[in-house]
Amino acid sequence: MHTLTTALLAALLLSVARAVPLTRRSGQSIAAAWYAGWHASNGFPVSAISWGKYNTLVYSFAETTPSVDSITLQGSDPDVLPDFVSQAKQHKVAALVGIGGWSGSAYFSSDLGSQENRTKFANTLTNFVQQYNLDGLNFDWEYPGVQGAGNNVVSPQDTSNFLTFLQEFRNTPTGQKLILAASVPILPFRDAQGNPSKDVSGFAKVLNYISIMNFDIFGSWSSAVGPNAPLADSCAPAKYQQGSAQGAVNAWTAAGIPANQIVLGVPSYGHSYRVKPSDAFANDPSSEQGLSSEGQLAAYPPFDANDQPQGDSWGGSSGTFEFWGLVQGGFLDTQGNPAQGIYSRFDTCSQTPYLYNKTSEVMVSYDNPDSFTAKGAFIKQAGLRGFSMWEAGGDYKDLLLDAIRLSAGL
């Protein structure tokens, strides 16, 4: 009788568990990366993914189109997605697809702007999920209520319509089974007045988690060289407090997203700037940087905005360098340390490093294993859900991935 009761109880518990997606019932930590489909035939095939070190991979991107009845993978090598999903299944890794992206978010607003369109878009996603046998979707709307890439449809009701859509989609037979996540900016989605929303707790009820995109805080659009992905910035001069991981987590938790539903987005790339040697080094003890030793790189130096350095073979004219690109470009050695003749600085405020080639006058703000270790420790200390790296192909010999996994306790 005891054995029978135990067996029945086990069966009952299993039936309940099967009704709830794995990551929703277990609170499983997230070790994730975005996989850029367009790099599958450009240096990083699916076979190169370190599958055993992730539990979630997000194939990017399926973009919105002028028709609510379709999304497209045309910019992301659609022929690769079936193999990506197959490999993920074999390695017991959740296979998601990112919907949107910087250039692919143009029509979210119109797709979700009416009840009729929300229903149609839900059907579009359902068909897409079933076609590719996906475990989930990651919504990367850049950005609700704000003009992103320059050609987006925008409405003051974007955030409320997004929430309504997610609520409706979550209640569909397909939506109930999926991992649903969202990539988000460092401040909560804009409300109808254009301000960061004070209450986004509704999203916590329908999303498994959000991934805060804590990167591109400084870049070629900035007034000075600054950290690409600062862990903290409250110790920086006020005019350079542009956002940070700590500030972003504080903002989203204050608006109603629990810490254990927040994944920290981390970058495997950095931004480059053309900086004169006279600006690159700090020699004045009274300067706001407080750096005076000979050869010490300055904090927040000015740069020539009209002379963007070339990045690596992936970054090109945008000036970005993947971590492997810094090795390939002679900035770092094969252990990820500054190469001979390259000046370096680790900013203790942002907990991020800088490199400078005095000959080419190129400075790079990036992340290294030390900064990933600091971010991993923050994830653990703050009780966050985990990390997601943009992108899986940007690392070098898993130096970044191994560092953040170890320090985050994964």
C-alpha positions as CSV (number, residue, x, y, z in Angstrom):
1,M,0.0,0.0,0.0
2,H,2.8,2.4,0.9
3,T,4.5,1.6,-2.5
4,L,1.3,2.2,-4.4
5,T,0.7,5.5,-2.6
6,T,4.2,6.7,-3.4
7,A,3.9,5.7,-7.1
8,L,0.6,7.5,-7.4
9,L,2.0,10.6,-5.7
10,A,5.0,10.6,-8.1
11,A,2.7,10.3,-11.1
12,L,0.6,13.2,-9.8
13,L,3.6,15.4,-9.3
14,L,5.0,14.5,-12.7
15,S,1.7,15.4,-14.4
16,V,1.6,18.7,-12.7
17,A,5.2,19.4,-13.6
18,R,4.6,18.6,-17.3
19,A,1.9,21.3,-17.4
20,V,4.5,24.0,-16.6
21,P,7.5,24.9,-18.7
22,L,10.8,23.7,-17.2
23,T,12.3,27.2,-16.5
24,R,9.0,28.4,-15.0
25,R,8.7,25.6,-12.5
26,S,12.4,25.2,-11.5
27,G,13.7,28.8,-11.4
28,Q,16.7,27.4,-13.3
29,S,19.7,29.8,-13.5
30,I,20.2,31.1,-17.1
31,A,23.6,30.6,-18.8
32,A,22.8,32.0,-22.2
33,A,24.1,33.7,-25.3
34,W,22.6,35.2,-28.4
35,Y,23.7,33.4,-31.6
36,A,24.0,35.7,-34.6
37,G,22.7,33.6,-37.6
38,W,24.6,35.8,-40.1
39,H,27.9,34.7,-38.6
40,A,27.1,31.0,-39.1
41,S,28.9,31.1,-42.5
42,N,31.4,33.8,-41.4
43,G,33.6,32.2,-38.8
44,F,31.3,30.7,-36.3
45,P,29.2,27.7,-37.4
46,V,26.7,26.0,-35.1
47,S,29.3,23.3,-34.5
48,A,31.6,25.9,-32.8
49,I,29.1,26.6,-30.0
50,S,30.3,25.4,-26.5
51,W,27.0,23.7,-26.0
52,G,28.0,22.1,-22.7
53,K,28.5,25.5,-21.1
54,Y,25.0,27.0,-21.8
55,N,21.5,26.0,-21.0
56,T,19.9,28.6,-23.3
57,L,20.8,29.8,-26.8
58,V,18.9,32.5,-28.7
59,Y,19.1,32.4,-32.5
60,S,19.0,36.0,-33.8
61,F,17.0,37.5,-35.4
62,A,13.6,36.9,-36.9
63,E,12.6,40.4,-37.9
64,T,9.2,42.0,-38.1
65,T,7.9,42.9,-41.6
66,P,5.2,45.3,-43.0
67,S,2.8,42.3,-42.8
68,V,1.5,41.2,-39.5
69,D,1.2,37.8,-41.0
70,S,4.9,37.2,-41.4
71,I,8.3,37.5,-39.8
72,T,11.6,36.9,-41.6
73,L,14.9,35.3,-41.0
74,Q,16.4,36.5,-44.3
75,G,19.1,38.5,-42.6
76,S,20.1,35.6,-40.3
77,D,20.8,32.6,-42.6
78,P,17.4,30.8,-42.3
79,D,18.9,27.6,-43.6
80,V,21.0,27.3,-40.4
81,L,18.1,27.5,-37.9
82,P,16.9,23.8,-38.2
83,D,20.5,22.6,-37.4
84,F,20.7,25.1,-34.6
85,V,17.5,23.7,-33.0
86,S,18.6,20.1,-33.6
87,Q,21.9,20.6,-32.0
88,A,20.3,22.4,-29.0
89,K,17.9,19.5,-28.5
90,Q,20.7,17.0,-28.5
91,H,22.6,19.0,-25.9
92,K,19.5,19.6,-23.8
93,V,19.8,23.4,-24.3
94,A,16.7,25.5,-24.7
95,A,16.4,26.8,-28.3
96,L,14.9,30.2,-28.6
97,V,14.7,32.7,-31.4
98,G,15.1,36.4,-30.9
99,I,12.2,38.4,-32.5
100,G,13.1,41.9,-33.6
101,G,16.6,43.3,-33.0
102,W,17.9,46.8,-33.8
103,S,16.9,46.6,-37.5
104,G,14.1,44.2,-37.1
105,S,11.8,46.0,-34.6
106,A,10.3,48.4,-37.2
107,Y,6.8,47.0,-37.1
108,F,6.2,45.8,-33.6
109,S,4.1,48.8,-32.8
110,S,1.7,48.2,-35.7
111,D,1.7,44.4,-35.2
112,L,0.5,44.9,-31.6
113,G,-1.4,48.1,-32.0
114,S,-4.9,46.6,-32.3
115,Q,-6.8,43.5,-31.1
116,E,-7.1,42.2,-34.6
117,N,-3.4,42.6,-35.2
118,R,-2.4,41.1,-31.9
119,T,-4.4,38.0,-32.7
120,K,-2.8,37.7,-36.1
121,F,0.7,38.2,-34.8
122,A,0.1,35.5,-32.1
123,N,-0.9,33.2,-35.0
124,T,2.2,34.2,-36.9
125,L,4.5,33.4,-33.9
126,T,2.6,30.1,-33.2
127,N,3.2,28.9,-36.8
128,F,6.8,30.0,-36.6
129,V,7.4,28.1,-33.3
130,Q,5.8,25.0,-34.6
131,Q,7.7,25.1,-37.9
132,Y,11.0,25.1,-36.2
133,N,10.1,23.2,-33.0
134,L,11.3,26.0,-30.7
135,D,11.4,26.0,-26.9
136,G,10.7,29.7,-26.7
137,L,10.9,33.2,-28.0
138,N,13.0,36.2,-26.9
139,F,11.3,39.5,-27.8
140,D,13.9,42.1,-28.6
141,W,11.8,45.2,-29.3
142,E,14.2,48.2,-29.6
143,Y,12.4,50.1,-28.2
144,P,8.7,50.3,-27.2
145,G,7.5,54.0,-27.4
146,V,10.9,55.2,-28.6
147,Q,12.4,55.5,-32.1
148,G,15.2,53.0,-32.3
149,A,16.9,52.4,-35.7
150,G,15.1,55.4,-37.3
151,N,12.4,53.6,-39.3
152,N,10.3,52.2,-36.5
153,V,6.5,52.7,-36.2
154,V,6.1,54.3,-32.7
155,S,3.0,54.8,-30.5
156,P,2.6,56.2,-27.0
157,Q,0.7,53.0,-26.3
158,D,3.5,50.6,-27.3
159,T,4.3,49.4,-23.8
160,S,0.7,48.8,-22.8
161,N,0.0,47.1,-26.1
162,F,3.1,44.9,-25.6
163,L,1.9,43.8,-22.2
164,T,-1.6,43.1,-23.5
165,F,-0.2,41.0,-26.4
166,L,2.0,39.0,-24.0
167,Q,-0.9,38.3,-21.7
168,E,-3.0,37.1,-24.6
169,F,-0.2,35.1,-26.2
170,R,0.8,33.4,-22.9
171,N,-2.8,32.2,-22.6
172,T,-2.8,30.4,-26.0
173,P,-2.1,26.7,-26.1
174,T,1.3,27.3,-27.6
175,G,2.2,30.3,-25.4
176,Q,1.5,28.2,-22.3
177,K,4.3,25.8,-23.2
178,L,7.0,28.3,-24.2
179,I,9.8,30.1,-22.5
180,L,9.0,33.7,-23.1
181,A,11.7,36.3,-22.5
182,A,12.4,39.9,-23.5
183,S,15.6,41.8,-24.1
184,V,15.2,45.2,-22.5
185,P,17.1,48.5,-22.2
186,I,18.7,49.7,-18.9
187,L,15.6,51.7,-17.9
188,P,12.0,50.3,-17.8
189,F,9.9,50.5,-21.0
190,R,8.5,54.0,-21.7
191,D,5.0,54.9,-20.5
192,A,2.4,56.8,-22.5
193,Q,4.1,60.1,-21.5
194,G,7.5,59.0,-22.7
195,N,9.0,58.4,-19.2
196,P,10.3,55.1,-17.8
197,S,7.4,53.2,-16.5
198,K,7.0,53.1,-12.7
199,D,5.2,49.7,-12.7
200,V,6.1,46.9,-15.1
201,S,5.1,44.1,-12.7
202,G,2.6,42.8,-15.3
203,F,5.5,41.7,-17.5
204,A,6.8,39.6,-14.6
205,K,3.6,37.6,-14.7
206,V,3.9,36.6,-18.3
207,L,7.6,36.5,-19.0
208,N,10.0,33.9,-17.7
209,Y,12.7,36.6,-17.4
210,I,14.1,39.8,-19.0
211,S,17.6,40.2,-20.3
212,I,19.0,43.7,-19.5
213,M,21.1,44.9,-22.4
214,N,23.9,46.5,-20.4
215,F,26.1,47.4,-23.3
216,D,26.6,50.2,-25.8
217,I,26.4,52.6,-22.9
218,F,29.3,54.6,-24.5
219,G,30.2,54.5,-28.2
220,S,30.9,56.6,-31.2
221,W,27.9,58.7,-30.5
222,S,29.2,59.8,-27.0
223,S,31.1,62.9,-26.1
224,A,34.1,61.0,-24.7
225,V,35.6,57.5,-24.5
226,G,33.7,55.6,-21.8
227,P,32.9,52.0,-20.7
228,N,30.9,49.9,-23.1
229,A,29.3,47.9,-20.3
230,P,29.9,49.5,-16.8
231,L,29.1,47.4,-13.8
232,A,28.7,50.6,-11.8
233,D,28.9,54.3,-12.5
234,S,27.9,56.1,-9.3
235,C,31.5,56.8,-8.6
236,A,32.1,58.4,-12.0
237,P,31.8,62.2,-12.6
238,A,28.1,63.1,-12.9
239,K,28.2,63.9,-16.6
240,Y,29.5,60.4,-17.3
241,Q,26.9,58.5,-15.4
242,Q,25.1,57.2,-18.4
243,G,23.9,53.9,-17.0
244,S,25.3,50.7,-15.5
245,A,24.4,47.1,-14.6
246,Q,23.8,48.0,-11.0
247,G,21.6,51.0,-11.9
248,A,19.6,49.0,-14.4
249,V,18.9,46.3,-12.0
250,N,17.8,48.8,-9.4
251,A,15.5,50.5,-11.9
252,W,13.8,47.3,-13.1
253,T,13.4,45.8,-9.6
254,A,11.9,49.1,-8.3
255,A,9.4,49.0,-11.2
256,G,8.3,45.5,-10.2
257,I,10.5,42.9,-11.8
258,P,11.9,40.5,-9.2
259,A,15.7,40.1,-9.2
260,N,15.4,36.4,-9.9
261,Q,13.6,37.2,-13.2
262,I,16.5,39.4,-14.4
263,V,19.3,38.1,-16.6
264,L,22.3,40.4,-17.1
265,G,23.2,40.9,-20.8
266,V,27.0,41.1,-21.2
267,P,29.1,41.9,-24.3
268,S,31.9,40.0,-25.9
269,Y,32.9,43.0,-27.9
270,G,34.2,46.6,-27.4
271,H,34.1,50.0,-29.2
272,S,37.1,51.7,-30.7
273,Y,38.0,55.4,-30.8
274,R,40.7,57.5,-32.4
275,V,42.4,59.3,-29.5
276,K,45.5,61.5,-29.7
277,P,48.4,60.5,-27.4
278,S,48.1,64.0,-25.8
279,D,44.6,63.1,-24.8
280,A,45.1,59.4,-24.1
281,F,47.4,59.8,-21.1
282,A,46.6,61.5,-17.9
283,N,49.5,63.6,-16.5
284,D,47.8,66.3,-14.4
285,P,47.3,65.3,-10.7
286,S,44.6,67.9,-10.4
287,S,42.5,66.5,-13.3
288,E,39.0,65.1,-12.6
289,Q,40.4,61.7,-13.5
290,G,42.8,61.9,-10.6
291,L,45.5,60.0,-12.6
292,S,49.0,61.3,-12.7
293,S,51.5,58.5,-13.3
294,E,53.4,58.5,-16.6
295,G,51.9,56.2,-19.1
296,Q,48.6,55.9,-17.2
297,L,45.6,56.0,-19.6
298,A,43.1,58.8,-18.9
299,A,39.5,58.3,-18.0
300,Y,36.9,59.7,-20.4
301,P,39.4,61.2,-22.9
302,P,38.0,63.1,-26.0
303,F,38.2,61.4,-29.4
304,D,38.0,62.3,-33.0
305,A,34.4,61.6,-34.0
306,N,35.2,62.1,-37.6
307,D,37.8,59.4,-37.8
308,Q,36.2,56.1,-36.8
309,P,38.8,53.3,-36.7
310,Q,38.0,50.1,-38.5
311,G,37.0,47.2,-36.3
312,D,37.7,43.6,-36.8
313,S,36.4,41.5,-39.7
314,W,32.9,41.5,-38.1
315,G,32.9,45.0,-36.8
316,G,34.2,46.7,-39.9
317,S,33.3,50.4,-40.3
318,S,31.3,50.3,-37.0
319,G,34.6,50.1,-35.2
320,T,33.7,47.2,-32.9
321,F,36.1,44.5,-31.9
322,E,35.0,41.1,-30.7
323,F,37.2,39.7,-27.9
324,W,38.8,37.4,-30.5
325,G,39.3,40.4,-32.8
326,L,41.4,42.1,-30.1
327,V,43.6,39.0,-30.1
328,Q,43.7,38.9,-33.9
329,G,44.3,42.6,-34.1
330,G,47.3,42.5,-31.8
331,F,45.8,44.3,-28.8
332,L,45.7,41.1,-26.7
333,D,47.9,38.0,-26.5
334,T,46.4,34.5,-26.7
335,Q,45.9,34.5,-22.9
336,G,43.7,37.6,-23.2
337,N,46.3,39.9,-21.6
338,P,47.4,43.2,-23.1
339,A,50.0,42.5,-25.9
340,Q,53.5,43.8,-25.8
341,G,53.5,47.6,-26.5
342,I,49.8,48.0,-25.8
343,Y,48.9,50.3,-23.0
344,S,46.0,49.2,-20.7
345,R,43.9,50.5,-17.8
346,F,41.3,48.8,-15.6
347,D,38.8,51.4,-14.5
348,T,37.8,50.5,-10.9
349,C,34.6,52.5,-11.0
350,S,33.0,50.8,-14.0
351,Q,35.0,47.5,-13.5
352,T,35.9,47.5,-17.2
353,P,39.3,47.6,-19.1
354,Y,40.7,49.9,-21.8
355,L,43.4,49.3,-24.4
356,Y,45.5,51.8,-26.3
357,N,47.8,51.4,-29.3
358,K,49.8,54.6,-29.3
359,T,51.1,54.0,-32.8
360,S,47.7,53.7,-34.5
361,E,46.1,56.0,-31.9
362,V,43.3,53.5,-31.4
363,M,41.7,53.1,-27.9
364,V,39.2,50.3,-27.2
365,S,36.8,50.0,-24.3
366,Y,35.8,46.4,-23.9
367,D,35.3,43.5,-21.4
368,N,37.8,40.9,-20.3
369,P,37.8,37.9,-18.0
370,D,38.3,40.2,-15.0
371,S,35.3,42.4,-15.8
372,F,33.2,39.3,-16.5
373,T,34.3,37.9,-13.2
374,A,33.1,41.1,-11.5
375,K,29.8,40.9,-13.4
376,G,29.4,37.3,-12.4
377,A,30.0,38.1,-8.8
378,F,27.3,40.8,-9.0
379,I,24.8,38.4,-10.5
380,K,25.4,36.0,-7.6
381,Q,25.3,38.7,-4.9
382,A,22.2,40.4,-6.3
383,G,20.3,37.1,-6.8
384,L,19.8,37.6,-10.5
385,R,18.7,34.7,-12.8
386,G,22.0,34.5,-14.7
387,F,23.7,36.0,-17.8
388,S,23.3,36.2,-21.6
389,M,26.3,37.1,-23.8
390,W,26.1,39.0,-27.0
391,E,27.3,37.1,-28.8
392,A,28.4,33.4,-28.6
393,G,30.8,33.9,-31.4
394,G,32.6,36.8,-29.9
395,D,34.6,35.1,-27.2
396,Y,38.1,33.7,-27.5
397,K,38.8,30.1,-26.2
398,D,35.8,30.7,-23.8
399,L,37.9,33.0,-21.6
400,L,34.9,35.3,-21.0
401,L,32.4,32.5,-20.7
402,D,34.4,30.5,-18.3
403,A,35.1,33.6,-16.1
404,I,31.4,34.6,-15.7
405,R,30.2,31.0,-15.2
406,L,32.7,30.5,-12.4
407,S,32.0,33.7,-10.5
408,A,28.3,33.5,-10.9
409,G,28.3,30.1,-9.5
410,L,27.2,28.3,-12.6
